[in-house]
Amino acid sequence: MKRERYRLIDSLRGLALLNMVLFHFLYDYYVIYEIDRDWASRPAVTVWERFICCSFILISGISLNFSRHAYRRGLIVSACGLAITLVTAFAIPDEIILFGVLTCIGACMLLTQLARKLLERCDPFGGTAACFLLFGFSYGLPLGFLGFFKLRWITLPREWYRFRPLALFGLPDEKFYSSDYFPLVPWLFLFVCGFFFWRALKRLRADRFFRRGIPVLDIIGRYSLWIYMIHQPLLMGVCFLIFGRM
């Protein structure tokens, strides 16, 4: 029996993808081509970038509820993340991507699926609230503190940030750099929050509002991974046509 598709989720994913494509084009233009190296650090741009990434990770957590081959999908997304790391390492080493958003989403899919049977026994409302609070509490971990998002409550020992591989878990050392950095903590909590959030919506029977999509956006959302993989080379090609150099 064919499962019903919630097309509005595809549409929201497509909207997030278009937002990301536009952001990356402007990033290439302003930062990589040195039109304005400080563009990405402006408050409005930072908020926009966080909104895009939070949208992607939250929707990915929601979508895990529908995945029939979650492990395979998680491995594919992780492999795509690794491919982006290798390409940036060779093509634009100054903008290398280590533990980027695809690597994060792939790992979150695998870990959440591993714990899925346990998570499905939890109350979805409590799970949504708990994961959101944990996300907020650990949001500052990569910056050396715990609190609630940007509010610093507990400063963590610098000794925790000396082993390079721990950057995957939100403990980067002083020399660590990545132009796109999404460690498991805090982002795993947001992913699982999305997983619980959809189950809470189902409990409230609000899922019926997601059956209709937004034309074009829902199609884009269904092919978001492949569009994500090809959009940056295409954008760099456009920039090359504009500037005549890479």
MOZI-V808311 format. One record per residue. RES is the residue in one letter. SS is DSSP state (H for helix, E for strand, L for the rest). Layout:
res & ss
RES & SS
RES & SS
This chain:
res & ss
M & L
K & L
R & L
E & L
R & L
Y & L
R & H
L & H
I & H
D & H
S & H
L & H
R & H
G & H
L & H
A & H
L & H
L & H
N & H
M & H
V & H
L & H
F & H
H & H
F & H
L & H
Y & H
D & H
Y & H
Y & H
V & H
I & H
Y & L
E & L
I & L
D & L
R & L
D & L
W & H
A & H
S & H
R & L
P & H
A & H
V & H
T & H
V & H
W & H
E & H
R & H
F & H
I & H
C & H
C & H
S & H
F & H
I & H
L & H
I & H
S & H
G & H
I & H
S & H
L & H
N & H
F & H
S & L
R & L
H & L
A & H
Y & H
R & H
R & H
G & H
L & H
I & H
V & H
S & H
A & H
C & H
G & H
L & H
A & H
I & H
T & H
L & H
V & H
T & H
A & H
F & H
A & H
I & L
P & H
D & H
E & H
I & L
I & L
L & L
F & L
G & L
V & H
L & H
T & H
C & H
I & H
G & H
A & H
C & H
M & H
L & H
L & H
T & H
Q & H
L & H
A & L
R & H
K & H
L & H
L & H
E & H
R & L
C & L
D & L
P & H
F & H
G & H
G & H
T & H
A & H
A & H
C & H
F & H
L & H
L & H
F & H
G & H
F & H
S & H
Y & L
G & L
L & H
P & H
L & H
G & L
F & E
L & E
G & E
F & E
F & L
K & L
L & E
R & E
W & E
I & E
T & E
L & L
P & L
R & H
E & H
W & H
Y & H
R & L
F & L
R & H
P & H
L & H
A & H
L & H
F & H
G & L
L & L
P & L
D & L
E & L
K & L
F & L
Y & L
S & L
S & L
D & L
Y & L
F & L
P & L
L & H
V & H
P & H
W & H
L & H
F & H
L & H
F & H
V & H
C & H
G & H
F & H
F & H
F & H
W & H
R & H
A & H
L & H
K & H
R & H
L & L
R & L
A & H
D & H
R & H
F & H
F & H
R & L
R & L
G & L
I & L
P & L
V & L
L & H
D & H
I & H
I & H
G & H
R & H
Y & L
S & H
L & H
W & H
I & H
Y & H
M & H
I & H
H & H
Q & H
P & H
L & H
L & H
M & H
G & H
V & H
C & H
F & H
L & H
I & H
F & H
G & L
R & L
M & L
